[in-house]
Amino acid sequence: MKTIAIVAHDKLKSEVVTWCENNRNTLKNCKLVGTAGTATLIYDTTSLSISSLKHGPNGGDIQIASH
């Protein structure tokens, strides 16, 4: 199973969510991880299973690098 990390700057979160909605069938077969704000928004909007890490400025970006 492929792992995809999803991170978005605040101004681009809506575009990332739209991308996830448009690619839902592919993404549902992947392990998704994301920083807290992005992951929460993706889950709330698409119901895709996504592991939520810390917020980016609080170390979430570093956690993603470890995946």
Backbone torsions as a table, in degrees:
resi	resn	phi	psi	omega
1	MET	NA	132.6	179.1
2	LYS	-79.1	146.0	174.4
3	THR	-106.9	131.7	177.6
4	ILE	-122.9	125.0	176.1
5	ALA	-95.9	132.8	-178.0
6	ILE	-122.8	120.4	179.4
7	VAL	-133.3	137.2	178.9
8	ALA	-142.8	136.8	171.5
9	HIS	-64.3	150.5	-176.7
10	ASP	-48.5	-41.2	-176.9
11	LYS	-71.4	-14.0	-177.2
12	LEU	-111.6	1.2	-177.1
13	LYS	-57.7	-41.6	-179.1
14	SER	-63.8	-35.5	177.7
15	GLU	-68.0	-38.1	178.6
16	VAL	-66.8	-41.4	178.0
17	VAL	-62.6	-43.4	177.0
18	THR	-60.2	-42.4	177.9
19	TRP	-60.5	-42.9	179.0
20	CYS	-63.6	-41.8	177.6
21	GLU	-61.8	-41.8	-178.9
22	ASN	-71.4	-21.8	-177.7
23	ASN	-116.1	22.3	-175.6
24	ARG	-53.2	-44.8	-176.8
25	ASN	-63.0	-34.1	176.7
26	THR	-77.2	-45.1	-175.3
27	LEU	-66.5	-28.9	-178.9
28	LYS	-67.2	-13.8	177.8
29	ASN	-100.1	10.8	-178.9
30	CYS	-119.9	157.9	171.2
31	LYS	-86.1	119.9	-178.6
32	LEU	-106.4	137.3	172.9
33	VAL	-132.2	148.8	179.7
34	GLY	-157.6	160.9	174.4
35	THR	-67.0	158.5	-167.6
36	ALA	-51.5	-53.4	-177.1
37	GLY	-63.7	-44.3	-179.5
38	THR	-66.9	-45.8	-178.5
39	ALA	-62.3	-42.9	179.8
40	THR	-62.7	-45.0	-179.9
41	LEU	-63.6	-41.9	179.0
42	ILE	-63.3	-46.7	-179.3
43	TYR	-63.7	-47.4	-177.7
44	ASP	-62.2	-31.4	-176.5
45	THR	-90.3	-37.0	-172.2
46	THR	-113.3	-15.6	-174.2
47	SER	64.6	14.1	174.9
48	LEU	-68.9	142.5	176.9
49	SER	-73.2	121.7	-178.8
50	ILE	-145.4	130.9	177.5
51	SER	-77.8	128.1	-178.9
52	SER	-97.8	125.2	177.9
53	LEU	-101.9	-165.9	178.0
54	LYS	-67.9	164.4	172.3
55	HIS	-62.2	147.0	-178.4
56	GLY	-47.6	-53.0	-177.7
57	PRO	-67.4	-16.6	-179.6
58	ASN	-99.3	17.0	177.2
59	GLY	109.6	0.2	-179.5
60	GLY	-61.6	-38.1	178.2
61	ASP	-62.6	-38.6	178.5
62	ILE	-68.9	-40.1	177.2
63	GLN	-61.0	-40.1	179.7
64	ILE	-62.6	-39.6	179.7
65	ALA	-61.1	-27.4	-179.3
66	SER	-80.1	-12.0	179.2
67	HIS	-86.2	NA	NA
